[in-house]
Amino acid sequence: MRRRLVAIGALLLCRNAVADTVPDTSADYFGDLPVVLSASRLVQTVDEAPAAVTVIDRDMIKASGVRDIVDLFRLVPGMVVGMYKGHQPTVGFHGFTDPYFRQLQVLIDGVSIYSPMWGGAEWSELPIALEDIERIEVVRGPNAAAFGANSFLGVVNIITRDPAVEHGLEAVANVGENGIGDALVRYAASSGELRYRLTAGQRSDQGLDSQPDTRRSNFLNLRSHYRLTAEDELRLQAGYVGGSQGEGVYAVPNHTDGPRPRHSDAGSVQLRWTRVRGSDEEFWLQLSHAERSNRETIPYILQLGALGNWNYPISQSYEYRRTDLEMQHTTRFGEATRAVWGAQMRNDGARSIPFYASSDWQGSSLFRVFGNLEWRPATQWIVAGGAMFEHNSITGSSVSPSVAINRQLLPGHTLRLRAADARRTPTLYEDRINWRYELPAGVKTTLLAMGSPLANLPLEQSALTRDNVDDERIRSRELSYLGHFPDQRLNIELDLFEHRLDNLIGLYKYRYPTVLGTLDPGHYGNIYGFNNLASARVKGRSATARWQPQPGSLIYLAASRTAIDADGQDANLLSASGPRHTVSLLFSQDLFDSWQFSLGYYRVGPMQPLSGGDPLPATDRVDLRLAKRFKLGSSRGEIALVVQNATDSNPVFELKDIDRRTSWLSIRYEY
């Protein structure tokens, strides 16, 4: 409590230290409500959108002081962020916190980066920098009618900056504790009908003290536009990220999860042709392709008693790829009706000898058709509805509908009632896992010579899906109030929601014949499989407020309260997988002489992450940032000191995994 009072006291002192002449350099967020794209694929203000959307803009990104994009989601009511084995973030939204949080669709500029093998996103290996981002839109609730299966509990759409709003060179460096050493160079320019931005950077640090998880990654991305005619434009985007990272745990020698390096490379390319014939008449066609490879081997000596000791390196290597073709048409039918429709074809593949017991590609494909309609029967009413028809090669066909009614009670005061259904398709890992360890060739030859039936068994089996796994399903109902108070420069949103989830996919244990299971049945022979094992009802409420009491000030507050009532296998664990309450506060203030101060406070109630996490106590995190802007002739820059976990250290997955106080210096130069 004392530390919280210290943080709040610092906030109040800085409010009182504001100079009367501080200029308002922030965007006019409060003169007009934020415009979003991710609620229905139509351009809408947040009070006219058919779903609840949190917008994290550039001002909030800068004030937060974070180094990793995933940390920004602490600002979303009900969303929690932790860390599993150092650099694999755990994410949860109204529960289901997991290193592989599969119930959230993730897009960069509208293109899904949801992993076809594991699900979720590779949060620590995104090929973009924070400086590339214009804003992040988080749809809080299922939105499969717009973005298809896996848009289950929500959608994250990371929207990068158009090169048209940038020009020149920018360089950024972060240096600090825990081996932090980041470098970034960006260049944007225009020439005739061409505009482009190129970003290159490096991230490195030493992770958590309890894990051998030092990382060093390099990334590169390009966004370019070429104007063909007054109506037509080509957009090319490409990205690469790769590097090395420590994996495993500190343990006794010859451990099956011992320390080792992991090397990865990921690349993507996207080409879009767009034709615009008016503010409500647009057509685009897009082709994208992405690949990722992971190379990882654990050194190990297999000890088989009378059969001898064998050099037995354990591979955890894999690769996956995705090719996607999508089109979209936005149009208007009269003054009262707008619509967007489109279609998509996708082919996914994954390959891994250890995880699929085969060198063949494991593939899946899908075809989608979607449509969303906005109808204004009267000035104060908006009726929005849509649906996505989808057929995939894993679970077959499905339809995901959504409907919302927005009623403006008074100017600036809106009620929204929404109902939506969605599905989550099993990943290739859940559907086809065959994680096994074969006998060394020499051992197999010896057993065959002895006529032993053990020669026909695998050495050991970790997991095998033997059942047909169906889609997870969700049915959601939401009621929201949105208030816009331009004179007070205040926006607020209050939400009530209830989600009913069925067919939740989980792991179950069963016996399977293996060599080690036969020799030592007390320790081996039990393996895991995936199936639809549980259901849950999630009820809660959330509130957000964004207030700019005077020029140069920003106060953002988000809070949620959630109750999870699960049934079926691991019901108690599912019910504890999310905190009952979260609170986020972001305060930013321009001070005298080009100084700026910001503070972030994040409280998360007790919870227990899935996939082996410990029961965690309630945590309080305070982040501080103090910055000084300066000019050098025609150039400008900024130097900032950032302190994360300024008042405490918190466990993030297991109780031994402590995210301790860390500080660094950030230097930015723009020319």
Legacy VTK file of the C-alpha trace (Angstrom):
# vtk DataFile Version 3.0
C-alpha trace
ASCII
DATASET POLYDATA
POINTS 671 float
0.000 0.000 0.000
2.817 2.412 0.862
4.394 1.902 -2.571
1.073 2.630 -4.249
0.756 5.869 -2.271
4.283 6.858 -3.319
3.391 6.294 -6.979
0.157 8.279 -6.733
1.976 11.057 -4.876
4.542 11.307 -7.667
1.712 11.581 -10.182
0.081 14.454 -8.270
3.356 16.307 -7.828
3.980 16.202 -11.540
0.465 17.502 -12.253
1.221 20.515 -10.070
4.572 21.122 -11.749
3.072 21.772 -15.175
3.993 25.017 -16.856
1.026 27.166 -17.891
2.379 27.538 -21.414
2.868 23.869 -22.309
1.754 23.460 -25.946
-0.724 20.769 -26.921
1.226 18.641 -29.368
-0.941 15.513 -29.079
-3.500 14.531 -31.698
-7.006 15.893 -31.230
-8.274 12.623 -29.832
-11.115 14.309 -27.984
-12.443 16.624 -30.673
-13.537 13.526 -32.606
-13.904 9.978 -31.348
-11.241 7.503 -32.533
-11.897 5.784 -35.847
-11.487 1.997 -35.964
-11.325 -0.598 -38.745
-11.329 -3.888 -36.861
-14.878 -4.114 -35.498
-16.568 -4.878 -38.827
-13.985 -4.023 -41.563
-15.874 -0.755 -42.083
-14.418 2.616 -41.064
-16.363 3.636 -37.929
-16.008 5.747 -34.823
-15.848 3.725 -31.624
-19.368 4.736 -30.567
-20.797 3.583 -33.920
-18.791 0.349 -34.096
-20.692 -2.921 -33.464
-18.168 -4.172 -30.888
-16.109 -2.922 -27.954
-12.676 -1.748 -29.159
-9.670 -0.542 -27.158
-7.442 1.810 -29.155
-3.791 2.067 -28.079
-2.426 5.047 -29.983
1.072 6.470 -30.407
0.770 8.763 -27.389
-0.058 5.788 -25.160
2.690 3.655 -26.676
5.270 6.351 -26.008
4.037 7.093 -22.475
4.079 3.402 -21.526
7.854 3.159 -22.053
7.670 -0.539 -23.012
10.271 -2.352 -25.142
8.022 -5.243 -26.247
4.699 -4.875 -28.044
3.011 -7.522 -25.898
3.443 -5.371 -22.773
1.031 -2.820 -24.247
-1.845 -5.237 -23.701
-1.692 -4.543 -19.974
-3.690 -1.435 -20.940
-6.642 -3.539 -22.161
-9.224 -4.191 -19.418
-9.197 -7.881 -18.499
-5.998 -8.713 -20.374
-2.933 -10.000 -18.510
0.661 -10.494 -19.635
3.295 -12.700 -18.045
6.401 -14.581 -19.129
7.071 -18.286 -19.633
10.686 -19.351 -19.851
11.820 -15.780 -20.155
10.948 -14.684 -23.649
7.756 -16.577 -24.423
5.013 -14.296 -23.127
1.916 -15.676 -21.456
-1.230 -13.820 -22.454
-4.798 -14.125 -21.236
-8.055 -12.284 -21.751
-10.859 -12.869 -19.251
-9.026 -16.046 -18.271
-7.306 -18.870 -20.172
-3.852 -17.355 -19.585
-1.337 -19.558 -21.370
2.066 -19.448 -23.109
0.073 -20.505 -26.186
-3.006 -18.307 -25.837
-4.952 -19.657 -28.808
-8.246 -17.816 -28.273
-7.029 -14.498 -29.727
-6.717 -13.615 -33.403
-3.666 -11.443 -34.146
-3.240 -9.333 -37.283
-0.607 -6.953 -38.618
-2.222 -4.545 -41.082
-5.137 -6.957 -41.419
-3.005 -10.048 -42.176
-3.192 -12.887 -39.653
0.018 -13.895 -37.881
-1.801 -16.582 -35.860
0.550 -19.586 -35.807
-0.881 -22.529 -37.799
1.154 -24.950 -35.687
0.910 -23.673 -32.111
-1.856 -21.075 -32.251
-1.479 -17.558 -30.883
1.339 -15.282 -31.999
5.116 -15.415 -31.680
5.040 -12.270 -29.530
8.767 -12.054 -28.866
9.628 -12.399 -32.568
7.515 -9.843 -34.406
9.278 -8.201 -37.380
8.159 -4.670 -36.511
9.270 -1.970 -34.088
7.119 0.027 -31.709
8.052 3.089 -33.766
6.422 1.505 -36.841
3.004 1.334 -35.182
0.290 3.922 -35.770
-2.139 2.305 -33.341
-3.320 -1.047 -32.030
-7.012 -1.929 -32.100
-8.164 -4.636 -29.693
-11.688 -5.954 -30.248
-12.829 -7.146 -26.833
-15.065 -10.093 -27.675
-15.570 -12.669 -30.425
-15.406 -11.276 -33.965
-15.413 -14.269 -36.294
-18.020 -12.550 -38.494
-15.239 -10.203 -39.601
-12.038 -12.247 -39.273
-13.080 -15.892 -39.143
-12.319 -18.779 -36.826
-9.832 -18.104 -34.006
-11.284 -14.586 -33.533
-12.637 -16.190 -30.388
-12.239 -14.054 -27.267
-10.912 -11.074 -29.183
-8.916 -9.668 -32.085
-5.673 -7.675 -32.020
-4.983 -5.625 -35.150
-1.575 -3.902 -35.196
-1.771 -1.076 -37.736
1.545 0.307 -38.953
2.237 3.862 -40.114
1.756 4.936 -43.701
5.073 6.300 -45.058
3.133 9.364 -46.233
3.093 10.698 -42.645
6.842 10.203 -42.125
9.943 11.630 -43.720
13.647 11.312 -43.046
15.873 9.292 -40.735
15.218 8.094 -37.195
17.657 6.234 -34.938
16.893 4.775 -31.510
19.136 3.037 -28.963
18.281 1.443 -25.608
21.058 0.571 -23.146
20.572 -0.579 -19.588
20.427 -3.246 -16.933
19.951 -6.948 -17.580
22.017 -6.766 -20.746
19.528 -4.531 -22.571
21.032 -3.434 -25.869
18.572 -2.396 -28.595
19.315 -0.510 -31.788
16.938 0.746 -34.455
17.228 2.714 -37.696
14.220 3.834 -39.766
14.089 5.784 -43.011
10.998 7.084 -44.814
10.826 8.983 -48.088
8.652 9.788 -51.088
9.572 10.203 -54.726
6.922 10.879 -57.315
4.261 8.171 -57.059
6.397 6.064 -54.700
6.525 6.309 -50.917
8.268 3.841 -48.626
9.671 3.150 -45.168
12.493 0.798 -44.241
13.179 -0.294 -40.660
16.101 -2.364 -39.339
16.806 -3.183 -35.727
18.192 -5.456 -33.045
16.882 -6.502 -29.631
18.937 -8.138 -26.902
18.759 -8.776 -23.164
19.372 -11.510 -20.594
15.772 -12.419 -19.716
14.872 -13.730 -16.261
17.477 -14.606 -13.648
15.826 -18.008 -13.106
16.039 -19.054 -16.762
18.877 -19.456 -19.330
16.990 -17.219 -21.742
19.379 -14.615 -23.102
18.119 -13.409 -26.500
19.504 -11.582 -29.480
17.314 -10.999 -32.511
17.526 -8.919 -35.663
14.601 -7.680 -37.719
13.948 -5.843 -40.950
10.731 -4.612 -42.526
9.609 -2.653 -45.553
6.342 -0.893 -46.299
6.005 0.720 -49.727
3.194 2.193 -51.841
3.124 2.972 -55.534
0.320 5.056 -57.032
-0.628 3.538 -60.417
-3.512 5.875 -61.251
-5.761 8.299 -59.414
-7.790 5.271 -58.261
-5.281 2.415 -58.089
-2.390 1.703 -55.761
-0.002 -1.180 -55.097
1.263 -1.828 -51.573
4.213 -4.107 -50.857
5.145 -5.115 -47.318
7.898 -7.510 -46.301
9.508 -8.489 -43.033
12.185 -10.699 -41.524
13.097 -11.548 -37.948
15.708 -14.024 -36.774
18.266 -14.711 -34.121
19.127 -16.896 -31.167
17.633 -17.341 -27.740
18.417 -19.443 -24.721
15.952 -22.205 -23.851
15.474 -24.839 -21.169
15.935 -24.741 -17.412
18.868 -24.677 -15.034
19.009 -28.297 -13.873
21.293 -31.200 -13.102
23.542 -32.297 -15.984
22.040 -34.501 -18.697
18.500 -33.161 -18.311
15.869 -33.552 -21.079
15.131 -29.832 -20.823
18.651 -28.615 -20.189
20.027 -25.254 -21.340
20.579 -24.927 -25.079
20.365 -22.289 -27.823
17.389 -21.964 -30.133
17.828 -20.442 -33.579
14.878 -19.137 -35.556
14.151 -17.313 -38.809
10.817 -15.941 -39.977
9.891 -14.006 -43.076
6.762 -12.667 -44.721
5.711 -10.792 -47.839
2.388 -9.167 -48.721
1.233 -7.575 -51.981
-2.067 -5.665 -52.165
-3.761 -3.923 -55.075
-6.373 -1.364 -54.027
-8.888 0.571 -56.121
-10.700 3.466 -54.418
-13.591 5.174 -56.195
-14.979 7.126 -53.253
-15.114 7.311 -49.475
-17.422 4.260 -49.366
-16.371 2.455 -52.537
-13.175 0.389 -52.304
-11.936 -2.937 -53.635
-8.693 -4.699 -52.843
-7.010 -7.996 -53.661
-4.165 -9.282 -51.523
-1.664 -12.140 -51.650
0.549 -12.944 -48.666
3.027 -15.633 -47.711
4.868 -16.303 -44.431
7.343 -18.934 -43.225
9.074 -19.701 -39.938
11.779 -22.220 -38.999
13.048 -23.196 -35.557
16.261 -25.153 -35.001
16.796 -26.508 -31.511
18.627 -29.568 -30.162
19.069 -30.699 -26.548
22.336 -32.578 -25.866
21.519 -35.781 -23.992
23.071 -39.132 -23.071
20.529 -41.963 -23.024
21.342 -44.404 -20.213
19.835 -47.882 -20.727
21.667 -49.970 -18.169
22.735 -53.282 -19.699
22.042 -51.895 -23.179
24.665 -49.192 -22.621
24.815 -45.416 -22.867
23.990 -43.726 -26.135
24.538 -40.237 -27.486
20.916 -39.166 -28.018
20.458 -35.513 -29.039
16.811 -34.511 -28.676
15.521 -32.374 -31.519
12.724 -29.850 -31.034
13.026 -28.346 -34.489
10.054 -27.450 -36.658
8.931 -25.196 -39.475
5.623 -23.864 -40.710
4.284 -21.770 -43.576
1.132 -20.007 -44.732
-0.117 -18.746 -48.109
-3.205 -16.545 -48.189
-5.280 -14.972 -50.966
-7.993 -12.514 -49.931
-10.289 -9.937 -51.527
-12.627 -7.349 -50.060
-15.219 -4.964 -51.469
-16.714 -2.036 -49.546
-19.767 -0.277 -50.960
-22.777 1.861 -50.087
-26.459 1.234 -50.846
-28.097 4.633 -50.505
-27.677 7.095 -47.657
-28.573 4.661 -44.871
-26.726 1.451 -45.721
-23.081 0.437 -46.111
-21.677 -3.034 -46.622
-18.419 -4.915 -46.881
-17.988 -8.438 -48.203
-15.150 -10.627 -49.307
-13.593 -14.051 -49.647
-10.393 -15.747 -48.593
-8.443 -18.905 -49.406
-5.616 -20.114 -47.184
-3.186 -23.004 -47.122
-1.195 -23.812 -43.969
1.565 -26.335 -43.435
3.807 -27.541 -40.614
6.672 -30.014 -40.585
8.544 -31.541 -37.655
9.996 -35.009 -37.222
9.884 -34.888 -33.393
6.338 -33.486 -33.137
4.682 -35.355 -36.028
6.930 -38.460 -36.286
7.277 -37.722 -39.996
9.241 -35.549 -42.380
6.084 -34.904 -44.413
4.256 -31.587 -44.375
1.095 -31.588 -42.279
-1.337 -29.377 -44.149
-4.685 -27.683 -43.722
-6.721 -25.434 -45.977
-9.724 -23.165 -45.655
-12.145 -21.136 -47.702
-14.160 -18.223 -46.297
-16.897 -15.885 -47.450
-17.948 -13.008 -45.213
-20.264 -10.035 -45.231
-21.090 -7.206 -42.832
-23.881 -4.662 -43.168
-24.481 -1.337 -41.425
-28.006 0.133 -41.606
-29.165 3.468 -40.168
-32.977 3.359 -40.033
-33.025 6.664 -38.128
-30.563 9.291 -36.958
-30.193 7.785 -33.489
-30.145 4.107 -34.533
-27.533 1.843 -36.128
-28.210 -1.822 -36.824
-25.164 -3.872 -37.807
-25.015 -7.532 -38.693
-22.729 -9.963 -40.423
-21.624 -13.546 -40.795
-18.659 -15.620 -41.871
-19.106 -18.939 -43.681
-15.989 -21.053 -43.431
-14.951 -24.506 -44.579
-11.645 -25.927 -43.357
-10.037 -29.315 -43.880
-9.788 -30.070 -40.134
-13.347 -29.689 -38.807
-15.497 -28.933 -41.863
-18.019 -26.125 -42.336
-19.356 -23.523 -39.936
-21.164 -20.175 -39.840
-20.324 -17.437 -37.318
-22.928 -14.637 -37.056
-22.886 -11.302 -35.250
-25.526 -8.615 -34.687
-25.399 -5.286 -32.828
-27.782 -2.396 -32.197
-26.427 1.052 -31.312
-28.832 3.646 -29.895
-27.743 7.235 -29.380
-29.620 8.382 -26.283
-28.276 11.947 -26.465
-25.461 13.491 -28.498
-22.296 11.839 -27.173
-24.141 9.103 -25.238
-24.641 5.699 -26.868
-25.932 2.292 -25.758
-24.857 -0.832 -27.669
-26.335 -4.332 -27.448
-24.397 -7.092 -29.174
-24.638 -10.843 -29.736
-21.952 -12.875 -31.502
-20.922 -16.477 -32.045
-17.455 -17.706 -32.966
-15.337 -20.827 -33.234
-11.714 -21.787 -32.747
-10.321 -24.448 -35.045
-7.802 -26.924 -33.556
-4.223 -26.127 -34.503
-2.132 -28.599 -36.457
-0.358 -29.409 -33.185
-3.611 -30.207 -31.385
-5.070 -32.132 -34.308
-2.067 -34.233 -35.350
0.501 -34.295 -32.575
2.586 -37.482 -32.583
5.463 -36.503 -30.311
7.650 -39.556 -29.952
11.243 -40.626 -29.399
12.520 -43.507 -31.479
15.000 -46.136 -30.337
18.643 -45.526 -31.272
19.460 -47.646 -34.315
22.042 -49.677 -32.374
19.569 -50.500 -29.581
16.882 -51.476 -32.070
19.328 -53.829 -33.856
20.285 -55.449 -30.550
16.632 -55.965 -29.530
15.766 -57.431 -32.935
18.657 -59.849 -32.625
17.337 -60.870 -29.207
13.822 -61.361 -30.617
12.456 -58.849 -28.122
8.990 -57.339 -28.830
10.382 -54.070 -27.469
12.127 -53.583 -30.817
8.776 -52.616 -32.363
7.950 -49.966 -29.768
9.064 -46.342 -29.601
11.543 -45.478 -26.880
9.005 -43.088 -25.364
5.914 -41.144 -26.425
5.004 -37.712 -25.038
1.730 -36.981 -26.845
-0.535 -38.480 -29.497
-3.952 -37.182 -30.560
-6.024 -40.271 -31.305
-9.488 -38.638 -31.323
-11.243 -36.290 -33.733
-10.986 -32.864 -32.106
-13.856 -30.467 -32.842
-14.010 -26.669 -32.892
-14.228 -24.732 -29.656
-17.423 -22.633 -29.602
-18.395 -19.375 -27.948
-21.695 -17.510 -27.670
-21.327 -13.949 -26.403
-23.766 -11.266 -25.208
-22.612 -7.697 -24.434
-24.151 -4.424 -23.280
-22.099 -1.224 -23.484
-22.419 2.471 -22.720
-20.126 4.979 -24.429
-19.893 8.553 -23.226
-18.150 11.378 -25.079
-17.676 14.645 -23.167
-15.750 17.002 -25.502
-15.927 20.003 -23.169
-14.274 17.973 -20.403
-12.011 16.173 -22.926
-13.204 12.880 -21.521
-14.265 9.572 -23.104
-15.632 6.673 -21.055
-16.927 3.189 -21.779
-18.766 0.757 -19.497
-19.348 -2.869 -20.518
-21.244 -5.910 -19.251
-20.532 -9.246 -20.919
-21.275 -12.934 -20.717
-19.473 -15.584 -22.746
-20.574 -19.223 -22.897
-17.777 -21.460 -24.125
-18.192 -25.098 -25.135
-16.003 -27.883 -26.509
-12.890 -26.367 -24.929
-9.816 -28.293 -26.029
-7.587 -29.746 -23.331
-5.141 -32.522 -22.555
-5.967 -35.894 -21.069
-3.618 -38.691 -20.001
-3.642 -42.347 -21.025
-1.297 -45.347 -21.134
0.660 -46.097 -24.266
3.145 -48.947 -24.890
6.767 -47.750 -25.002
10.153 -49.251 -24.191
10.726 -47.008 -21.174
7.128 -47.564 -20.035
7.727 -51.300 -20.080
11.058 -51.099 -18.249
9.945 -48.469 -15.706
6.121 -48.214 -15.662
6.194 -46.043 -12.555
7.873 -43.148 -14.391
7.075 -43.692 -18.063
4.266 -44.854 -20.330
1.665 -42.164 -19.556
1.158 -39.873 -22.541
-1.168 -37.001 -23.449
-3.794 -36.458 -26.111
-6.063 -33.568 -27.079
-9.850 -33.635 -27.028
-12.864 -31.422 -26.309
-13.057 -31.742 -22.533
-14.568 -28.688 -20.841
-16.994 -25.788 -20.948
-17.106 -22.445 -19.156
-19.243 -19.414 -18.502
-17.393 -16.111 -18.231
-19.273 -13.139 -16.783
-17.858 -9.738 -16.066
-17.808 -6.008 -16.414
-15.183 -3.523 -17.498
-14.668 0.220 -17.620
-12.275 2.514 -19.444
-11.774 6.266 -19.282
-9.460 8.546 -21.186
-9.179 12.114 -19.906
-7.045 15.044 -20.998
-7.672 17.605 -18.228
-5.420 20.181 -19.901
-3.025 20.422 -22.842
-0.075 18.067 -22.441
-1.880 15.812 -19.935
-3.215 12.310 -20.418
-4.883 10.036 -17.869
-6.068 6.616 -19.021
-7.798 4.191 -16.662
-9.015 0.642 -17.381
-10.507 -1.868 -14.949
-12.291 -5.200 -15.165
-13.921 -7.756 -12.930
-14.397 -11.287 -14.238
-15.837 -14.554 -12.890
-15.112 -17.867 -14.634
-17.340 -20.867 -13.897
-15.859 -23.905 -15.655
-17.151 -27.461 -15.951
-15.448 -30.649 -17.091
-11.814 -31.726 -16.928
-9.499 -29.322 -15.073
-12.498 -27.122 -14.205
-10.820 -25.673 -11.124
-7.700 -24.777 -13.091
-9.712 -23.146 -15.870
-11.679 -21.138 -13.304
-8.417 -19.874 -11.790
-6.724 -19.152 -15.150
-7.645 -15.476 -15.041
-7.717 -12.861 -12.269
-11.027 -11.706 -10.845
-9.909 -8.106 -11.253
-7.402 -6.016 -13.194
-6.622 -2.295 -12.981
-4.475 -0.260 -15.370
-3.544 3.394 -15.036
-1.437 5.380 -17.491
-0.543 8.981 -16.660
1.494 11.283 -18.878
2.334 14.940 -18.353
4.355 17.478 -20.302
6.462 19.525 -17.893
8.463 22.715 -18.231
11.372 23.122 -20.655
10.425 20.112 -22.893
10.485 17.555 -20.077
7.867 14.812 -19.959
6.935 12.365 -17.201
4.750 9.272 -17.400
3.699 6.559 -14.991
2.036 3.204 -15.566
0.377 1.232 -12.788
-0.936 -2.303 -13.351
-2.680 -4.458 -10.762
-3.604 -8.088 -11.439
-5.507 -10.251 -8.976
-4.514 -13.782 -7.929
-4.546 -16.350 -10.739
-2.881 -19.513 -12.044
-1.647 -19.699 -15.657
-2.372 -22.839 -17.658
0.338 -25.201 -18.979
1.966 -25.744 -15.580
1.995 -22.289 -14.023
2.023 -21.838 -10.246
-0.790 -20.143 -8.303
0.332 -16.504 -8.362
-0.496 -13.858 -5.771
-1.960 -10.467 -6.636
0.720 -8.277 -8.198
1.294 -4.528 -8.508
3.612 -3.149 -11.147
4.738 0.472 -11.528
6.630 1.701 -14.598
8.194 5.177 -14.744
9.487 7.243 -17.650
11.208 10.644 -17.589
12.134 12.197 -20.931
13.744 15.360 -22.251
13.145 16.549 -25.808
15.802 18.627 -27.559
16.691 20.196 -30.903
19.964 20.223 -32.814
19.562 22.664 -35.657
16.936 21.227 -37.983
17.089 17.874 -36.195
15.376 16.842 -32.999
15.797 14.135 -30.418
14.843 12.778 -27.048
16.611 11.111 -24.166
14.550 9.086 -21.669
15.101 7.068 -18.524
12.698 4.139 -18.122
12.265 2.037 -14.972
10.038 -1.032 -15.088
8.799 -2.661 -11.874
10.014 0.449 -10.073
8.529 -0.445 -6.687
8.528 -4.242 -6.582
9.421 -7.516 -8.272
6.697 -9.951 -9.339
6.443 -13.657 -10.234
5.315 -14.104 -13.838
4.623 -17.845 -14.384
6.222 -19.951 -11.700
6.934 -18.434 -8.313
10.677 -18.664 -8.981
10.368 -16.642 -12.205
10.769 -13.085 -10.918
10.403 -10.063 -13.166
12.646 -7.694 -11.228
13.195 -3.973 -11.416
14.975 -3.024 -14.625
16.027 0.371 -15.940
17.481 1.590 -19.189
18.352 4.746 -21.073
16.677 5.409 -24.407
18.104 7.863 -26.951
16.193 8.936 -30.052
17.433 11.095 -32.942
15.351 12.284 -35.908
16.741 14.000 -38.976
LINES 1 672
671 0 1 2 3 4 5 6 7 8 9 10 11 12 13 14 15 16 17 18 19 20 21 22 23 24 25 26 27 28 29 30 31 32 33 34 35 36 37 38 39 40 41 42 43 44 45 46 47 48 49 50 51 52 53 54 55 56 57 58 59 60 61 62 63 64 65 66 67 68 69 70 71 72 73 74 75 76 77 78 79 80 81 82 83 84 85 86 87 88 89 90 91 92 93 94 95 96 97 98 99 100 101 102 103 104 105 106 107 108 109 110 111 112 113 114 115 116 117 118 119 120 121 122 123 124 125 126 127 128 129 130 131 132 133 134 135 136 137 138 139 140 141 142 143 144 145 146 147 148 149 150 151 152 153 154 155 156 157 158 159 160 161 162 163 164 165 166 167 168 169 170 171 172 173 174 175 176 177 178 179 180 181 182 183 184 185 186 187 188 189 190 191 192 193 194 195 196 197 198 199 200 201 202 203 204 205 206 207 208 209 210 211 212 213 214 215 216 217 218 219 220 221 222 223 224 225 226 227 228 229 230 231 232 233 234 235 236 237 238 239 240 241 242 243 244 245 246 247 248 249 250 251 252 253 254 255 256 257 258 259 260 261 262 263 264 265 266 267 268 269 270 271 272 273 274 275 276 277 278 279 280 281 282 283 284 285 286 287 288 289 290 291 292 293 294 295 296 297 298 299 300 301 302 303 304 305 306 307 308 309 310 311 312 313 314 315 316 317 318 319 320 321 322 323 324 325 326 327 328 329 330 331 332 333 334 335 336 337 338 339 340 341 342 343 344 345 346 347 348 349 350 351 352 353 354 355 356 357 358 359 360 361 362 363 364 365 366 367 368 369 370 371 372 373 374 375 376 377 378 379 380 381 382 383 384 385 386 387 388 389 390 391 392 393 394 395 396 397 398 399 400 401 402 403 404 405 406 407 408 409 410 411 412 413 414 415 416 417 418 419 420 421 422 423 424 425 426 427 428 429 430 431 432 433 434 435 436 437 438 439 440 441 442 443 444 445 446 447 448 449 450 451 452 453 454 455 456 457 458 459 460 461 462 463 464 465 466 467 468 469 470 471 472 473 474 475 476 477 478 479 480 481 482 483 484 485 486 487 488 489 490 491 492 493 494 495 496 497 498 499 500 501 502 503 504 505 506 507 508 509 510 511 512 513 514 515 516 517 518 519 520 521 522 523 524 525 526 527 528 529 530 531 532 533 534 535 536 537 538 539 540 541 542 543 544 545 546 547 548 549 550 551 552 553 554 555 556 557 558 559 560 561 562 563 564 565 566 567 568 569 570 571 572 573 574 575 576 577 578 579 580 581 582 583 584 585 586 587 588 589 590 591 592 593 594 595 596 597 598 599 600 601 602 603 604 605 606 607 608 609 610 611 612 613 614 615 616 617 618 619 620 621 622 623 624 625 626 627 628 629 630 631 632 633 634 635 636 637 638 639 640 641 642 643 644 645 646 647 648 649 650 651 652 653 654 655 656 657 658 659 660 661 662 663 664 665 666 667 668 669 670
